[in-house]
């Protein structure tokens, strides 16, 4: 490609490089496991930070490596507070203390989004590249609408529509089973499509909120993610699961009927056959979930990477494939299960290397005027409590 003067145009494109090794990460994990075991779980926040630091310090972009500077003590205090809060909520529900349950749920609904953005801000401000920190700033009300208000409103609408569809069959007699079954099927289809649409809208709104509030030093990110595209990906992802559910239903229905008719009294051979059918159905359902999730993740990631830019100079690309991602999940899962978790570090490193290899940055990074921002890490009580709420953000 040439510019108007006939000079070759340099295509500045590079992918992220990951230098971690399975043996190196295994050393980190085994020490973390032993220290967490000896301290009865108290070391868990520090163990988490050590794992993240290893991953970040081995991730390189254009000759510079990322740095993760979150403190284990900060996560410990945050996790302890969150444990007490959710413990109190569970206790109030068990004891049927309606006033206390209502108050705690109200606090959760109204303040959770604010705590989430505070946690994200802490995580971003504690992440650096080339000695420049990331940052995250959005308004609390906008975050509440995106994370709570809009999704709850849309889910309520889907629930009411499905309820009205089911209500139309309430007058049907036992001799109109076809009508009842058809109505239930229609309600299920509407529910699945409705949930997919809600999920797509929520994801699209969240991605726009996240990237438009994200910055690298004084340089800001910008995103123009289409909510309609996200809804389409989400619905297709839900529909991909449908054939697997129908196959499971076809296999398990005769088994259930046989168990009911026999009154649960079966010979050892019949019991073994039933258990084998249930296991097969479980594996089919699990594979369907993997395919559905993989499609949604791959398509979403490849799409929104194209629509995110840094300072209007740097673009991004994701080149994941559905087959490659499904293979990663299945192979890494089998590696971990067959070794009873011992080979998890190698599986984790394989996954990180795969993501890095398929993540590209287009543009000349040297054209950016890199300068760290002046925002300080908040030290008020609410910010300290929120720090461990979102300890991980995978893009």
N, C-alpha and C positions, 0 to 999 in steps of 0.2 A: 504494500500500500504506500502511496506517495502523497505528499502534500502539494500545494500549488506551485512551489518552487522546484519540484522534482526531487526533493530530498527525501530519502527513505524515512518513513514514520516508524519510530521505535514502539513496539508493543510491550509495555511494561506489565507483564502478567506473571504472577508467581503464586505457588500454592504454599500452604502452611506445612512446615516440616516437623515431624515428631521424632524425637531421639530416644525416647524411653525404651527400656528392655524389660522383658518378663522377669528375669532374675533380679534386676535392680528393684523393681516394684514389689517382688516377692519379699525381699529383705525388709522393705518398709512395712508391708502388711503383717509379716510374722511378728515383728517387734510390737506393732500396734495391737495385734491380737493378744499377745502375752501380757502387755501392760494393762490393757483393758480388762483382761481376765483377773489379774492380780488385784486390781483396784476396784473390782466388782462393778465395772462399767463407768466409773468416774472419769477414766482417761479417754472415753469415747470422743469428746469434742476435740481434744488435742490429736487423737488418732485421725480424725476426719481431716483436720488441717494439714497434717503431715502428708496424707495421701494427695490432697489437692495441690500442695506445694510441689510434690514430685511431678505430677502431671503438667502443671503450669511451667515449671522450670525446664521441662524437656520439650516444650512447644515453642517453635521458632518461626518468626516471620521476618524476612528480609534481613537476616543476620542478628536480630534481637530476640531475646527470649522473654516470655511473660513472667511476671512475679505475683505471687499470691501472699498478701501480708495480713490476712485475718488472724486474730489472736484466739487461741484455744480457750483462754479464760473468758473472753467475751461471749463465745458460743456457750460455754458452760453456764454462765449466769442466765443467758437468754433461754436455753433449754430447760433449766431448772424452773424458771418462772412460768414458761409455757406448760411444763409438766404439772405444776401446781394448779394452774388455771383449768386445764382439761381434766385433771383429776377431780377438781371441785365440781365441774360440770357433770361428769359421769356420776359422782356421788349424789348430786342433787336429783339426777334422773332416777337413779336406783331407789333413792329414798322418797321419790315422788314429791319433792319439794317444789311445787309449781312456781312460787314467787322467785326463788333463787335461780331456778332453771331459766325462767323468762328473762331475768336480769342478765345472766351470763350469756345467753343466746343473743340478746339485744346488743351486748358489748361486742360479741363476736361478729355479728352482721354489720354493725355500724363502724367498727374501728379496725377490723381485719385488713381492709384494703390499705388504710393508712400505714399500718404496721408493715405490710408487704413492701410498699414503696420505700419505707425507711430502711428495711432490711436490704433491699436491692441497692439503695444508695450506698450503704455501708460496704456491701460486697464489691460494687464498682469502684468506689474510692480506695479500696484495699487491693485493687488489681492494677498493675502497671506494665507498661511496655516501653522500653527505651527511656526509663525514668520518668515517664509521663503517665499520670493516673487517669483512669476512666471516671465518669460521673453519671448520675441519673437524677433528673429533676422533673417532676410532674405535679400538678395540683392534686390535693387530697380528694376534692369533690369529683374531679374527672376520673380519678382512679377508682373511686367507689362506684360510679356509674358503670364503668367498663367491667369491673370485677364482680359486682354484686347487683346493682340496680337493674341493668338491662338483662342479664341472664335470668335473674329471678322472675322478672316480668314476662319474658318470653316463655320460660318453663311453665309458668302459671297458665298462660294462654294455651300451650300445647296440652296441658293436663285437662283444662276445661273442655277443649274440643274433643279429646278422646272420651271424656266422661259423657258428653252429650251423645256421641256416637253409640256408646255402650247402652245409654239410657233408652235409646230407640228400640232396643230388644227386650226391655224389661217387661213389656206386655205380652211377649211371646209365650206360648204354652209349651209343655214338654213335647208336643207333637210337631213343633216347629223348630227342631234341632238345627236344620239347615240354615234357617234364618239367624239363629243364635251364633252358630259357628262362623258364618259369613261376617256377621257384625263384629265379632271378636277379632277376626282376622283383619278386617278393615281398620279397626281401632289400633291393632298392633302395628300395621303398616304406617298409618298416620303418625303413631307415636315414634316409630323408628325414624321416619323422614323428618318429623318435627324436631326430634332430639338432635339429629344430624345438622339440621338448619341452625338450631340454637348454638350448637357447638361451633359451627363454622363462623357465625356472626361474632360469637364471643372471642374466638381465636383471632379473627381479622381485626377486631377492635383492639385486642390486647397487643398484637404485633405493632400496630400503628402507635399505640400509646408508648410501648417499650422503646422502639427505635427512635421515635421523635423526641423522646426525653433523654436519650443516651448521647453522651459526648466523650470525646477522647482529648483530654486537655482542654484547650479552648476551642477545638474544632467540633462541630456538631454533626451528628448523624441525621439523616432525613429518610423517611419511608413513605411510600404511596401504595400500600397493600390494599387490593380490592377485596372487600368483604364478600362480594358475589362469588369471586373465585374460591375463597375459603369455604363458603357454603357448598359449592359444587364439589370440592375435594372431600369435604366432610360427609356429604350424602353418599358419594360413590364409595367412600371407605366403609360406611355403614352397610351399604348394599352388598359389598364384597363378602361381608360376614353372613349374609342371608342364605346362600347355598349350603354353607357348612352347617348352619342351624337346621335347615330342612333335612339334610342328610342325617344329622344326629337324631332328629325327630323320627325319621323313617326307620332308623335302626333300633331306637330305644322303645318306640311305641309297642311293638309286639311283645317285647320283654316285660314291660310294665303290665300289659294285659294278662300275660301268662302268670306273673307273680300274684296279681289280684285274684284271678280265677282259682289259683292253687291255694289261696289263703296263706301264702308264705311258706307252705310245706313243700320243699323241693329236695330231690335227691342230691348227693354230692356232685354228680356230673352236671345236673341242671344248674346248681349253684355256681359251679365253676364257669359254665357257659354264660350265665348272667353277669358274673364279675368280669369275664373277658369282654362282653359286649359293652359294659359300662366303661371299661378302660379304653376300648377303641373309640367310643363316643367322646370321651374326655380328650383323647389325643387329637381327634378331628376338630373338636371345638377349639383346643389350644392352637392348632395350626391355623385355623380360621382367624383367631384373634391376632396371631403374628402377621398374617397376610394383610388384614385390615389395618392394623396399627402401622405396619411398614409402609403401605401405600400412602396413608395419611401423612406420616412423617416425611417420607421422601418427596412427595409432591409439594407439600407445604414448604419444606426447607428449600427445595430448588426454586420455588416460585418467589418466596419473599426475599431470598438473597439477591435476585435480579432487581428488586425494587427498593433496595436499601443503598444509600450512598453516604460517603463521609466528605463533608465540606464541598460537595458537588464536584470533587476531583477523583475520588476513589470509589470504584464500584466493586461488587462482590459477586461470586458465582459459586453455586453448589452443584456438583456433578454426580450425586448419588444415583444409583439405579435400584429399582425394586428388587431384582434378583440378587444383586450384590448385598443389599441391606438384609433381606430375608436370610441369605446364607450366613451373614455375620451373626445374626441373632441365634439361628439354629446351631451353628458350629460352636459358637462361644458358650451357648447353653449346655450343649452336650459335653464340651471340654470340662466345664465346671461341675456338672452333675456326675459324670463318670469318674472324676477324681475326688468326689466328695468335697469339693470346694478348694482343694489344694492348688489346682491350676487356674483359679480365678484371676490371679495377677496377669498371667499370660493372655487370658481371654480379654481382660480389660485393656491391655496394651494393644492387642490386635484391633480392638474396636477404635481406640484413640488414633492409631495409625491410619485406619481406614477413613475416618472422618477428616483427618488432616489432609490426606492425599487428595480428597475430593472437595476441598475448600480452597477457593482461589480469590486472590485480590488483584484487581485490574487497575492500573494507574501508577504514576510515578510517586512513590511515597516521599521522595526527596523534595517534591514541590510543596509539601505541607509545612507550614510554619508551626513546628511542634513546640508547644509551650504549656506547662502544667497549669491547671486552674488553681484558684485561690481558696476554694471551698474546703473547710475543715470538717473532719469527722465529728458528727454531733455526739455530745456526751450527756444529754439530758436523760432522765429516767426512762421515758417511753422509747427513745432511740436505742438505749442499751438493752431493753427487754426485747426489742424487735430484731436484733442483729442475727439471731439464729433461726428466724422464721423461714427464710428462703436461703439456705446455705449453698444451694447449687442452682446454676442457671446455664443450661446447655443450649447453645445456639446452633 
